[in-house]
Amino acid sequence: MTRVVYAIVEHDGGWAYKLADVFSETFPSRDMALAAAKAAAAEQQVGGDDEEISFQDQKGHWHFEHADGGDRPEAIVEDK
C-alpha cells in the first residue's frame, strides 16, 4: 500500500502542510494547518468508483489505465 505523509511546517509567514515538495496554502496558526492536513488526509482515504483514465506524459505519449476506486493510499499527518 502506498503511504502519503503530510507534514506541518512553517511557510510564508505562517503555517502550512506539505506533501513531498508541495505546500498547501498558508494558515495563520499551526492548529489551522494541522486541521486542514487532517481533512486532506481523510479525503485521500475515501474510495470512489472505478474509472478509466487517460493522461499525457512529458514526451507527449498518451496512456490509458483502469483506476480502481477502492485502491487508496494510507494517509497520515506528522506534526513534529
PyMOL Python script that loads the backbone (N, CA, C, O; Angstrom):
from pymol import cmd

cmd.read_pdbstr("""\
ATOM      1  N   MET A   1       0.845  -1.173   0.000  1.00  0.00           N
ATOM      2  CA  MET A   1       0.000   0.000   0.000  1.00  0.00           C
ATOM      3  C   MET A   1       0.893   1.240   0.000  1.00  0.00           C
ATOM      4  O   MET A   1       1.918   1.285   0.680  1.00  0.00           O
ATOM      5  N   THR A   2       0.497   2.209  -0.749  1.00  0.00           N
ATOM      6  CA  THR A   2       1.208   3.481  -0.811  1.00  0.00           C
ATOM      7  C   THR A   2       0.922   4.289   0.445  1.00  0.00           C
ATOM      8  O   THR A   2      -0.192   4.284   0.967  1.00  0.00           O
ATOM      9  N   ARG A   3       1.942   4.976   0.915  1.00  0.00           N
ATOM     10  CA  ARG A   3       1.789   5.818   2.107  1.00  0.00           C
ATOM     11  C   ARG A   3       1.975   7.280   1.706  1.00  0.00           C
ATOM     12  O   ARG A   3       2.952   7.625   1.041  1.00  0.00           O
ATOM     13  N   VAL A   4       1.042   8.132   2.109  1.00  0.00           N
ATOM     14  CA  VAL A   4       1.089   9.563   1.858  1.00  0.00           C
ATOM     15  C   VAL A   4       1.278  10.247   3.205  1.00  0.00           C
ATOM     16  O   VAL A   4       0.502  10.018   4.133  1.00  0.00           O
ATOM     17  N   VAL A   5       2.314  11.095   3.317  1.00  0.00           N
ATOM     18  CA  VAL A   5       2.618  11.747   4.590  1.00  0.00           C
ATOM     19  C   VAL A   5       2.521  13.265   4.433  1.00  0.00           C
ATOM     20  O   VAL A   5       3.240  13.864   3.634  1.00  0.00           O
ATOM     21  N   TYR A   6       1.633  13.868   5.197  1.00  0.00           N
ATOM     22  CA  TYR A   6       1.501  15.317   5.267  1.00  0.00           C
ATOM     23  C   TYR A   6       2.285  15.791   6.484  1.00  0.00           C
ATOM     24  O   TYR A   6       2.100  15.275   7.586  1.00  0.00           O
ATOM     25  N   ALA A   7       3.162  16.772   6.287  1.00  0.00           N
ATOM     26  CA  ALA A   7       3.952  17.323   7.384  1.00  0.00           C
ATOM     27  C   ALA A   7       3.521  18.768   7.638  1.00  0.00           C
ATOM     28  O   ALA A   7       3.251  19.515   6.697  1.00  0.00           O
ATOM     29  N   ILE A   8       3.459  19.155   8.906  1.00  0.00           N
ATOM     30  CA  ILE A   8       3.112  20.521   9.289  1.00  0.00           C
ATOM     31  C   ILE A   8       4.419  21.313   9.373  1.00  0.00           C
ATOM     32  O   ILE A   8       5.339  20.924  10.093  1.00  0.00           O
ATOM     33  N   VAL A   9       4.498  22.435   8.628  1.00  0.00           N
ATOM     34  CA  VAL A   9       5.735  23.212   8.544  1.00  0.00           C
ATOM     35  C   VAL A   9       5.441  24.714   8.573  1.00  0.00           C
ATOM     36  O   VAL A   9       4.343  25.154   8.230  1.00  0.00           O
ATOM     37  N   GLU A  10       6.445  25.487   8.990  1.00  0.00           N
ATOM     38  CA  GLU A  10       6.339  26.934   8.874  1.00  0.00           C
ATOM     39  C   GLU A  10       6.507  27.286   7.398  1.00  0.00           C
ATOM     40  O   GLU A  10       7.354  26.717   6.709  1.00  0.00           O
ATOM     41  N   HIS A  11       5.689  28.233   6.916  1.00  0.00           N
ATOM     42  CA  HIS A  11       5.747  28.572   5.496  1.00  0.00           C
ATOM     43  C   HIS A  11       5.174  29.958   5.244  1.00  0.00           C
ATOM     44  O   HIS A  11       4.060  30.263   5.671  1.00  0.00           O
ATOM     45  N   ASP A  12       5.928  30.786   4.560  1.00  0.00           N
ATOM     46  CA  ASP A  12       5.464  32.072   4.052  1.00  0.00           C
ATOM     47  C   ASP A  12       4.817  32.947   5.141  1.00  0.00           C
ATOM     48  O   ASP A  12       3.768  33.552   4.922  1.00  0.00           O
ATOM     49  N   GLY A  13       5.455  32.998   6.299  1.00  0.00           N
ATOM     50  CA  GLY A  13       4.953  33.837   7.382  1.00  0.00           C
ATOM     51  C   GLY A  13       3.845  33.218   8.210  1.00  0.00           C
ATOM     52  O   GLY A  13       3.238  33.900   9.035  1.00  0.00           O
ATOM     53  N   GLY A  14       3.573  31.951   8.010  1.00  0.00           N
ATOM     54  CA  GLY A  14       2.527  31.262   8.767  1.00  0.00           C
ATOM     55  C   GLY A  14       2.842  29.780   8.826  1.00  0.00           C
ATOM     56  O   GLY A  14       3.995  29.383   8.989  1.00  0.00           O
ATOM     57  N   TRP A  15       1.811  28.969   8.692  1.00  0.00           N
ATOM     58  CA  TRP A  15       1.937  27.513   8.766  1.00  0.00           C
ATOM     59  C   TRP A  15       1.244  26.882   7.568  1.00  0.00           C
ATOM     60  O   TRP A  15       0.279  27.430   7.036  1.00  0.00           O
ATOM     61  N   ALA A  16       1.745  25.724   7.147  1.00  0.00           N
ATOM     62  CA  ALA A  16       1.159  25.002   6.023  1.00  0.00           C
ATOM     63  C   ALA A  16       1.349  23.515   6.261  1.00  0.00           C
ATOM     64  O   ALA A  16       2.086  23.107   7.159  1.00  0.00           O
ATOM     65  N   TYR A  17       0.680  22.714   5.451  1.00  0.00           N
ATOM     66  CA  TYR A  17       1.038  21.303   5.410  1.00  0.00           C
ATOM     67  C   TYR A  17       1.733  21.057   4.090  1.00  0.00           C
ATOM     68  O   TYR A  17       1.473  21.735   3.096  1.00  0.00           O
ATOM     69  N   LYS A  18       2.615  20.085   4.091  1.00  0.00           N
ATOM     70  CA  LYS A  18       3.458  19.819   2.936  1.00  0.00           C
ATOM     71  C   LYS A  18       3.362  18.344   2.579  1.00  0.00           C
ATOM     72  O   LYS A  18       3.406  17.479   3.453  1.00  0.00           O
ATOM     73  N   LEU A  19       3.232  18.070   1.304  1.00  0.00           N
ATOM     74  CA  LEU A  19       3.243  16.701   0.781  1.00  0.00           C
ATOM     75  C   LEU A  19       4.356  16.647  -0.245  1.00  0.00           C
ATOM     76  O   LEU A  19       4.263  17.270  -1.303  1.00  0.00           O
ATOM     77  N   ALA A  20       5.416  15.897   0.066  1.00  0.00           N
ATOM     78  CA  ALA A  20       6.625  15.856  -0.765  1.00  0.00           C
ATOM     79  C   ALA A  20       7.163  17.288  -0.871  1.00  0.00           C
ATOM     80  O   ALA A  20       7.517  17.881   0.149  1.00  0.00           O
ATOM     81  N   ASP A  21       7.233  17.850  -2.067  1.00  0.00           N
ATOM     82  CA  ASP A  21       7.749  19.209  -2.258  1.00  0.00           C
ATOM     83  C   ASP A  21       6.645  20.235  -2.483  1.00  0.00           C
ATOM     84  O   ASP A  21       6.921  21.352  -2.919  1.00  0.00           O
ATOM     85  N   VAL A  22       5.412  19.874  -2.195  1.00  0.00           N
ATOM     86  CA  VAL A  22       4.269  20.757  -2.467  1.00  0.00           C
ATOM     87  C   VAL A  22       3.663  21.257  -1.157  1.00  0.00           C
ATOM     88  O   VAL A  22       3.360  20.475  -0.255  1.00  0.00           O
ATOM     89  N   PHE A  23       3.492  22.587  -1.073  1.00  0.00           N
ATOM     90  CA  PHE A  23       2.916  23.208   0.107  1.00  0.00           C
ATOM     91  C   PHE A  23       1.441  23.514  -0.119  1.00  0.00           C
ATOM     92  O   PHE A  23       1.012  23.785  -1.240  1.00  0.00           O
ATOM     93  N   SER A  24       0.683  23.464   0.958  1.00  0.00           N
ATOM     94  CA  SER A  24      -0.706  23.919   0.934  1.00  0.00           C
ATOM     95  C   SER A  24      -0.706  25.443   0.964  1.00  0.00           C
ATOM     96  O   SER A  24       0.351  26.075   0.936  1.00  0.00           O
ATOM     97  N   GLU A  25      -1.890  26.020   1.019  1.00  0.00           N
ATOM     98  CA  GLU A  25      -1.979  27.448   1.283  1.00  0.00           C
ATOM     99  C   GLU A  25      -1.440  27.708   2.688  1.00  0.00           C
ATOM    100  O   GLU A  25      -1.319  26.786   3.493  1.00  0.00           O
ATOM    101  N   THR A  26      -1.124  28.944   2.971  1.00  0.00           N
ATOM    102  CA  THR A  26      -0.594  29.318   4.280  1.00  0.00           C
ATOM    103  C   THR A  26      -1.746  29.623   5.237  1.00  0.00           C
ATOM    104  O   THR A  26      -2.707  30.305   4.883  1.00  0.00           O
ATOM    105  N   PHE A  27      -1.624  29.103   6.454  1.00  0.00           N
ATOM    106  CA  PHE A  27      -2.614  29.325   7.507  1.00  0.00           C
ATOM    107  C   PHE A  27      -1.995  30.187   8.595  1.00  0.00           C
ATOM    108  O   PHE A  27      -0.785  30.123   8.808  1.00  0.00           O
ATOM    109  N   PRO A  28      -2.797  30.997   9.294  1.00  0.00           N
ATOM    110  CA  PRO A  28      -2.247  31.866  10.327  1.00  0.00           C
ATOM    111  C   PRO A  28      -1.763  31.134  11.578  1.00  0.00           C
ATOM    112  O   PRO A  28      -0.960  31.681  12.334  1.00  0.00           O
ATOM    113  N   SER A  29      -2.235  29.910  11.809  1.00  0.00           N
ATOM    114  CA  SER A  29      -1.807  29.185  13.008  1.00  0.00           C
ATOM    115  C   SER A  29      -1.464  27.732  12.666  1.00  0.00           C
ATOM    116  O   SER A  29      -1.924  27.171  11.672  1.00  0.00           O
ATOM    117  N   ARG A  30      -0.641  27.158  13.532  1.00  0.00           N
ATOM    118  CA  ARG A  30      -0.259  25.751  13.382  1.00  0.00           C
ATOM    119  C   ARG A  30      -1.502  24.846  13.508  1.00  0.00           C
ATOM    120  O   ARG A  30      -1.649  23.870  12.772  1.00  0.00           O
ATOM    121  N   ASP A  31      -2.385  25.191  14.450  1.00  0.00           N
ATOM    122  CA  ASP A  31      -3.593  24.382  14.651  1.00  0.00           C
ATOM    123  C   ASP A  31      -4.476  24.360  13.406  1.00  0.00           C
ATOM    124  O   ASP A  31      -5.053  23.326  13.071  1.00  0.00           O
ATOM    125  N   MET A  32      -4.582  25.499  12.721  1.00  0.00           N
ATOM    126  CA  MET A  32      -5.391  25.542  11.494  1.00  0.00           C
ATOM    127  C   MET A  32      -4.756  24.699  10.389  1.00  0.00           C
ATOM    128  O   MET A  32      -5.460  24.011   9.650  1.00  0.00           O
ATOM    129  N   ALA A  33      -3.438  24.753  10.276  1.00  0.00           N
ATOM    130  CA  ALA A  33      -2.740  23.936   9.276  1.00  0.00           C
ATOM    131  C   ALA A  33      -2.895  22.452   9.594  1.00  0.00           C
ATOM    132  O   ALA A  33      -3.083  21.634   8.694  1.00  0.00           O
ATOM    133  N   LEU A  34      -2.815  22.112  10.872  1.00  0.00           N
ATOM    134  CA  LEU A  34      -2.983  20.721  11.297  1.00  0.00           C
ATOM    135  C   LEU A  34      -4.389  20.217  10.977  1.00  0.00           C
ATOM    136  O   LEU A  34      -4.552  19.102  10.480  1.00  0.00           O
ATOM    137  N   ALA A  35      -5.390  21.023  11.255  1.00  0.00           N
ATOM    138  CA  ALA A  35      -6.775  20.628  10.961  1.00  0.00           C
ATOM    139  C   ALA A  35      -6.977  20.439   9.459  1.00  0.00           C
ATOM    140  O   ALA A  35      -7.647  19.498   9.035  1.00  0.00           O
ATOM    141  N   ALA A  36      -6.402  21.328   8.659  1.00  0.00           N
ATOM    142  CA  ALA A  36      -6.532  21.213   7.203  1.00  0.00           C
ATOM    143  C   ALA A  36      -5.811  19.969   6.689  1.00  0.00           C
ATOM    144  O   ALA A  36      -6.306  19.301   5.782  1.00  0.00           O
ATOM    145  N   ALA A  37      -4.653  19.653   7.255  1.00  0.00           N
ATOM    146  CA  ALA A  37      -3.911  18.454   6.855  1.00  0.00           C
ATOM    147  C   ALA A  37      -4.686  17.192   7.211  1.00  0.00           C
ATOM    148  O   ALA A  37      -4.728  16.244   6.426  1.00  0.00           O
ATOM    149  N   LYS A  38      -5.294  17.177   8.380  1.00  0.00           N
ATOM    150  CA  LYS A  38      -6.099  16.014   8.773  1.00  0.00           C
ATOM    151  C   LYS A  38      -7.297  15.837   7.847  1.00  0.00           C
ATOM    152  O   LYS A  38      -7.661  14.708   7.519  1.00  0.00           O
ATOM    153  N   ALA A  39      -7.911  16.935   7.425  1.00  0.00           N
ATOM    154  CA  ALA A  39      -9.033  16.856   6.483  1.00  0.00           C
ATOM    155  C   ALA A  39      -8.559  16.326   5.127  1.00  0.00           C
ATOM    156  O   ALA A  39      -9.223  15.491   4.513  1.00  0.00           O
ATOM    157  N   ALA A  40      -7.415  16.814   4.671  1.00  0.00           N
ATOM    158  CA  ALA A  40      -6.873  16.348   3.391  1.00  0.00           C
ATOM    159  C   ALA A  40      -6.521  14.863   3.459  1.00  0.00           C
ATOM    160  O   ALA A  40      -6.783  14.119   2.514  1.00  0.00           O
ATOM    161  N   ALA A  41      -5.931  14.432   4.568  1.00  0.00           N
ATOM    162  CA  ALA A  41      -5.570  13.019   4.737  1.00  0.00           C
ATOM    163  C   ALA A  41      -6.816  12.140   4.749  1.00  0.00           C
ATOM    164  O   ALA A  41      -6.821  11.055   4.166  1.00  0.00           O
ATOM    165  N   ALA A  42      -7.861  12.602   5.405  1.00  0.00           N
ATOM    166  CA  ALA A  42      -9.105  11.829   5.450  1.00  0.00           C
ATOM    167  C   ALA A  42      -9.715  11.694   4.055  1.00  0.00           C
ATOM    168  O   ALA A  42     -10.220  10.630   3.696  1.00  0.00           O
ATOM    169  N   GLU A  43      -9.667  12.770   3.272  1.00  0.00           N
ATOM    170  CA  GLU A  43     -10.209  12.712   1.912  1.00  0.00           C
ATOM    171  C   GLU A  43      -9.421  11.764   1.024  1.00  0.00           C
ATOM    172  O   GLU A  43      -9.986  11.149   0.120  1.00  0.00           O
ATOM    173  N   GLN A  44      -8.118  11.637   1.270  1.00  0.00           N
ATOM    174  CA  GLN A  44      -7.282  10.716   0.492  1.00  0.00           C
ATOM    175  C   GLN A  44      -7.753   9.275   0.633  1.00  0.00           C
ATOM    176  O   GLN A  44      -7.546   8.463  -0.268  1.00  0.00           O
ATOM    177  N   GLN A  45      -8.381   8.957   1.752  1.00  0.00           N
ATOM    178  CA  GLN A  45      -8.732   7.575   2.034  1.00  0.00           C
ATOM    179  C   GLN A  45     -10.166   7.214   1.655  1.00  0.00           C
ATOM    180  O   GLN A  45     -10.604   6.084   1.868  1.00  0.00           O
ATOM    181  N   VAL A  46     -10.891   8.170   1.095  1.00  0.00           N
ATOM    182  CA  VAL A  46     -12.263   7.902   0.671  1.00  0.00           C
ATOM    183  C   VAL A  46     -12.230   7.253  -0.706  1.00  0.00           C
ATOM    184  O   VAL A  46     -11.686   7.808  -1.661  1.00  0.00           O
ATOM    185  N   GLY A  47     -12.812   6.092  -0.783  1.00  0.00           N
ATOM    186  CA  GLY A  47     -12.865   5.385  -2.057  1.00  0.00           C
ATOM    187  C   GLY A  47     -13.873   6.018  -2.998  1.00  0.00           C
ATOM    188  O   GLY A  47     -14.689   6.847  -2.594  1.00  0.00           O
ATOM    189  N   GLY A  48     -13.807   5.627  -4.218  1.00  0.00           N
ATOM    190  CA  GLY A  48     -14.732   6.148  -5.218  1.00  0.00           C
ATOM    191  C   GLY A  48     -15.107   5.055  -6.191  1.00  0.00           C
ATOM    192  O   GLY A  48     -14.956   3.871  -5.893  1.00  0.00           O
ATOM    193  N   ASP A  49     -15.585   5.438  -7.330  1.00  0.00           N
ATOM    194  CA  ASP A  49     -15.950   4.486  -8.373  1.00  0.00           C
ATOM    195  C   ASP A  49     -14.728   4.151  -9.219  1.00  0.00           C
ATOM    196  O   ASP A  49     -13.820   4.970  -9.364  1.00  0.00           O
ATOM    197  N   ASP A  50     -14.710   2.962  -9.768  1.00  0.00           N
ATOM    198  CA  ASP A  50     -13.683   2.615 -10.742  1.00  0.00           C
ATOM    199  C   ASP A  50     -13.845   3.531 -11.950  1.00  0.00           C
ATOM    200  O   ASP A  50     -14.962   3.872 -12.337  1.00  0.00           O
ATOM    201  N   GLU A  51     -12.730   3.921 -12.534  1.00  0.00           N
ATOM    202  CA  GLU A  51     -12.759   4.827 -13.684  1.00  0.00           C
ATOM    203  C   GLU A  51     -11.709   4.418 -14.701  1.00  0.00           C
ATOM    204  O   GLU A  51     -10.683   3.834 -14.353  1.00  0.00           O
ATOM    205  N   GLU A  52     -11.970   4.725 -15.937  1.00  0.00           N
ATOM    206  CA  GLU A  52     -10.963   4.616 -16.982  1.00  0.00           C
ATOM    207  C   GLU A  52     -10.353   6.005 -17.109  1.00  0.00           C
ATOM    208  O   GLU A  52     -11.068   6.985 -17.319  1.00  0.00           O
ATOM    209  N   ILE A  53      -9.037   6.088 -16.982  1.00  0.00           N
ATOM    210  CA  ILE A  53      -8.386   7.388 -17.042  1.00  0.00           C
ATOM    211  C   ILE A  53      -7.385   7.440 -18.189  1.00  0.00           C
ATOM    212  O   ILE A  53      -6.878   6.412 -18.639  1.00  0.00           O
ATOM    213  N   SER A  54      -7.115   8.639 -18.646  1.00  0.00           N
ATOM    214  CA  SER A  54      -6.087   8.845 -19.668  1.00  0.00           C
ATOM    215  C   SER A  54      -5.276  10.064 -19.275  1.00  0.00           C
ATOM    216  O   SER A  54      -5.789  11.015 -18.686  1.00  0.00           O
ATOM    217  N   PHE A  55      -3.983  10.013 -19.619  1.00  0.00           N
ATOM    218  CA  PHE A  55      -3.111  11.153 -19.338  1.00  0.00           C
ATOM    219  C   PHE A  55      -1.968  11.162 -20.340  1.00  0.00           C
ATOM    220  O   PHE A  55      -1.611  10.137 -20.921  1.00  0.00           O
ATOM    221  N   GLN A  56      -1.409  12.344 -20.524  1.00  0.00           N
ATOM    222  CA  GLN A  56      -0.316  12.529 -21.452  1.00  0.00           C
ATOM    223  C   GLN A  56       0.965  12.727 -20.652  1.00  0.00           C
ATOM    224  O   GLN A  56       0.998  13.535 -19.724  1.00  0.00           O
ATOM    225  N   ASP A  57       2.031  11.987 -21.009  1.00  0.00           N
ATOM    226  CA  ASP A  57       3.289  12.132 -20.284  1.00  0.00           C
ATOM    227  C   ASP A  57       4.109  13.295 -20.850  1.00  0.00           C
ATOM    228  O   ASP A  57       3.679  13.973 -21.783  1.00  0.00           O
ATOM    229  N   GLN A  58       5.285  13.515 -20.280  1.00  0.00           N
ATOM    230  CA  GLN A  58       6.118  14.649 -20.676  1.00  0.00           C
ATOM    231  C   GLN A  58       6.604  14.548 -22.120  1.00  0.00           C
ATOM    232  O   GLN A  58       6.959  15.558 -22.727  1.00  0.00           O
ATOM    233  N   LYS A  59       6.623  13.351 -22.666  1.00  0.00           N
ATOM    234  CA  LYS A  59       7.061  13.168 -24.054  1.00  0.00           C
ATOM    235  C   LYS A  59       5.899  13.249 -25.038  1.00  0.00           C
ATOM    236  O   LYS A  59       6.088  13.069 -26.241  1.00  0.00           O
ATOM    237  N   GLY A  60       4.711  13.517 -24.536  1.00  0.00           N
ATOM    238  CA  GLY A  60       3.549  13.655 -25.402  1.00  0.00           C
ATOM    239  C   GLY A  60       2.822  12.357 -25.701  1.00  0.00           C
ATOM    240  O   GLY A  60       1.905  12.345 -26.522  1.00  0.00           O
ATOM    241  N   HIS A  61       3.209  11.262 -25.058  1.00  0.00           N
ATOM    242  CA  HIS A  61       2.551   9.969 -25.276  1.00  0.00           C
ATOM    243  C   HIS A  61       1.329   9.843 -24.370  1.00  0.00           C
ATOM    244  O   HIS A  61       1.376  10.208 -23.196  1.00  0.00           O
ATOM    245  N   TRP A  62       0.264   9.335 -24.912  1.00  0.00           N
ATOM    246  CA  TRP A  62      -0.962   9.136 -24.145  1.00  0.00           C
ATOM    247  C   TRP A  62      -0.955   7.755 -23.509  1.00  0.00           C
ATOM    248  O   TRP A  62      -0.506   6.782 -24.115  1.00  0.00           O
ATOM    249  N   HIS A  63      -1.452   7.681 -22.293  1.00  0.00           N
ATOM    250  CA  HIS A  63      -1.562   6.428 -21.552  1.00  0.00           C
ATOM    251  C   HIS A  63      -3.016   6.266 -21.108  1.00  0.00           C
ATOM    252  O   HIS A  63      -3.678   7.239 -20.747  1.00  0.00           O
ATOM    253  N   PHE A  64      -3.497   5.038 -21.140  1.00  0.00           N
ATOM    254  CA  PHE A  64      -4.864   4.721 -20.754  1.00  0.00           C
ATOM    255  C   PHE A  64      -4.793   3.630 -19.697  1.00  0.00           C
ATOM    256  O   PHE A  64      -4.141   2.605 -19.896  1.00  0.00           O
ATOM    257  N   GLU A  65      -5.464   3.854 -18.575  1.00  0.00           N
ATOM    258  CA  GLU A  65      -5.409   2.916 -17.459  1.00  0.00           C
ATOM    259  C   GLU A  65      -6.769   2.774 -16.804  1.00  0.00           C
ATOM    260  O   GLU A  65      -7.644   3.630 -16.931  1.00  0.00           O
ATOM    261  N   HIS A  66      -6.912   1.674 -16.106  1.00  0.00           N
ATOM    262  CA  HIS A  66      -8.093   1.448 -15.269  1.00  0.00           C
ATOM    263  C   HIS A  66      -7.707   1.812 -13.844  1.00  0.00           C
ATOM    264  O   HIS A  66      -6.731   1.280 -13.314  1.00  0.00           O
ATOM    265  N   ALA A  67      -8.458   2.709 -13.218  1.00  0.00           N
ATOM    266  CA  ALA A  67      -8.198   3.116 -11.832  1.00  0.00           C
ATOM    267  C   ALA A  67      -9.243   2.481 -10.924  1.00  0.00           C
ATOM    268  O   ALA A  67     -10.441   2.722 -11.072  1.00  0.00           O
ATOM    269  N   ASP A  68      -8.778   1.674  -9.992  1.00  0.00           N
ATOM    270  CA  ASP A  68      -9.643   1.015  -9.017  1.00  0.00           C
ATOM    271  C   ASP A  68     -10.040   2.031  -7.947  1.00  0.00           C
ATOM    272  O   ASP A  68      -9.178   2.530  -7.224  1.00  0.00           O
ATOM    273  N   GLY A  69     -11.302   2.335  -7.840  1.00  0.00           N
ATOM    274  CA  GLY A  69     -11.788   3.332  -6.893  1.00  0.00           C
ATOM    275  C   GLY A  69     -11.540   2.976  -5.445  1.00  0.00           C
ATOM    276  O   GLY A  69     -11.580   3.855  -4.584  1.00  0.00           O
ATOM    277  N   GLY A  70     -11.285   1.720  -5.152  1.00  0.00           N
ATOM    278  CA  GLY A  70     -11.031   1.306  -3.778  1.00  0.00           C
ATOM    279  C   GLY A  70      -9.556   1.259  -3.426  1.00  0.00           C
ATOM    280  O   GLY A  70      -9.206   0.979  -2.279  1.00  0.00           O
ATOM    281  N   ASP A  71      -8.684   1.526  -4.388  1.00  0.00           N
ATOM    282  CA  ASP A  71      -7.239   1.474  -4.169  1.00  0.00           C
ATOM    283  C   ASP A  71      -6.767   2.825  -3.646  1.00  0.00           C
ATOM    284  O   ASP A  71      -6.373   3.690  -4.428  1.00  0.00           O
ATOM    285  N   ARG A  72      -6.804   3.011  -2.340  1.00  0.00           N
ATOM    286  CA  ARG A  72      -6.487   4.287  -1.715  1.00  0.00           C
ATOM    287  C   ARG A  72      -5.212   4.176  -0.900  1.00  0.00           C
ATOM    288  O   ARG A  72      -4.937   3.116  -0.336  1.00  0.00           O
ATOM    289  N   PRO A  73      -4.429   5.238  -0.823  1.00  0.00           N
ATOM    290  CA  PRO A  73      -3.205   5.196  -0.027  1.00  0.00           C
ATOM    291  C   PRO A  73      -3.488   5.297   1.473  1.00  0.00           C
ATOM    292  O   PRO A  73      -4.567   5.720   1.887  1.00  0.00           O
ATOM    293  N   GLU A  74      -2.513   4.907   2.263  1.00  0.00           N
ATOM    294  CA  GLU A  74      -2.567   5.194   3.690  1.00  0.00           C
ATOM    295  C   GLU A  74      -2.093   6.645   3.837  1.00  0.00           C
ATOM    296  O   GLU A  74      -0.990   6.977   3.404  1.00  0.00           O
ATOM    297  N   ALA A  75      -2.895   7.489   4.428  1.00  0.00           N
ATOM    298  CA  ALA A  75      -2.565   8.897   4.581  1.00  0.00           C
ATOM    299  C   ALA A  75      -2.420   9.239   6.057  1.00  0.00           C
ATOM    300  O   ALA A  75      -3.319   8.984   6.858  1.00  0.00           O
ATOM    301  N   ILE A  76      -1.265   9.825   6.407  1.00  0.00           N
ATOM    302  CA  ILE A  76      -1.022  10.191   7.793  1.00  0.00           C
ATOM    303  C   ILE A  76      -0.540  11.642   7.868  1.00  0.00           C
ATOM    304  O   ILE A  76      -0.075  12.207   6.878  1.00  0.00           O
ATOM    305  N   VAL A  77      -0.658  12.226   9.050  1.00  0.00           N
ATOM    306  CA  VAL A  77      -0.196  13.594   9.299  1.00  0.00           C
ATOM    307  C   VAL A  77       0.901  13.518  10.358  1.00  0.00           C
ATOM    308  O   VAL A  77       0.707  12.948  11.432  1.00  0.00           O
ATOM    309  N   GLU A  78       2.058  14.101  10.038  1.00  0.00           N
ATOM    310  CA  GLU A  78       3.145  14.185  11.007  1.00  0.00           C
ATOM    311  C   GLU A  78       3.216  15.601  11.531  1.00  0.00           C
ATOM    312  O   GLU A  78       3.349  16.548  10.756  1.00  0.00           O
ATOM    313  N   ASP A  79       3.128  15.753  12.822  1.00  0.00           N
ATOM    314  CA  ASP A  79       3.200  17.059  13.461  1.00  0.00           C
ATOM    315  C   ASP A  79       4.305  16.994  14.507  1.00  0.00           C
ATOM    316  O   ASP A  79       4.059  16.646  15.662  1.00  0.00           O
ATOM    317  N   LYS A  80       5.508  17.327  14.098  1.00  0.00           N
ATOM    318  CA  LYS A  80       6.665  17.208  14.999  1.00  0.00           C
ATOM    319  C   LYS A  80       6.862  18.457  15.801  1.00  0.00           C
ATOM    320  O   LYS A  80       7.787  18.533  16.609  1.00  0.00           O
TER     321      LYS A  80
END
""", "prot")
cmd.dss("prot")
cmd.show_as("cartoon", "prot")
cmd.util.cbc("prot")
cmd.orient("prot")
